């Protein structure tokens, strides 16, 4: 048979293929459906020979303006077959170009020094400084037993986990009825820590779609039945990911965030995940101040759980139309100036 690029419509078979190759949750059918409901159009394509799949990608298309369509592959493609890599990437470019994209951006779920990066260069993709997903993160190894995982944490983190229990913080699993409270906390956290957030319906819809496939938990830390903090954690294949988090300004001395992550780690391990991804830290870290009596940064908080810092290969672009790409870059710069 001849290898061809084919559209993939069977969501269950798609997700089974991804799970078998330890692919990222952003490539799953549920994530594609989420994006379909919020301004994107998801297409799933596979490079296959009969029933055998050699490589695959979920591509998100979005019309930024009339005649200005971007194609984006978040934490993909999935390509473990050495011989098919460049052929697949060339076919992927043709597919995106035929749908009118001026730019195809891929952001693989590959760490630095991954030998698959060579295929991107061979297919004439170029590295891009414009990343959408976090360029670096912390991975906690869940293959050890819980006692070892706890022992790898900094002593203060272990203390704070025990302290939260002593201070009567209760962690429970939430459901869709908790998302009004979750969004209130997200708004508070975004304003306090100066980051943009999605609309409330986005988080609710993400939970509903992922929960239908048992790929998510909302963990809620409460004191006297009042939510102090919440984290939205996904699990797919070998990996659990702390995707979103929000917390109140009240009762912070009860250490609800430490309790939440410990609960999420235990849940992820129980369902067979090998990694817990703390989802994003600055790519450049000054670790010399790690133990100083300084305000705890986001990196310091995540690093205290005893994981390892990892860096991804970043974003790679293939440009179909240079004038449109320059217009896109200008619009991005103007938008940042207005933020």
Secondary structure, 3 states (H helix, E strand, C coil): CCCEEEECCCHHHHHHHHHHCCCCHHHCHHHHHHHHCCCCEEEEEEEEECCEEEEEEEEEEEEEECCEEEEEEECCCEECCHHHHHHHHHHHHHHHHHCCEEEEEEECCCECCCCCHHHHHHCCCEEECCCCCCCEEEEEECCCCHHHHHHCCCHHHHHHHHHHHHCCEEEEECCHHHHHHHHHHHHHHHHHHCCCCCCHHHHHHHHHHHHCCCCEEEEEEEECCEEEEEEEEEEECCEEEEEEEEECCCCHHHCHHHHHHHHHHHHHHHCCCCEEECCCCCCCCCHHHCCCCCCCCHHHHHHCCCCEEEEECCEEEEECCHHHHHHHHHHHHHHHHHC
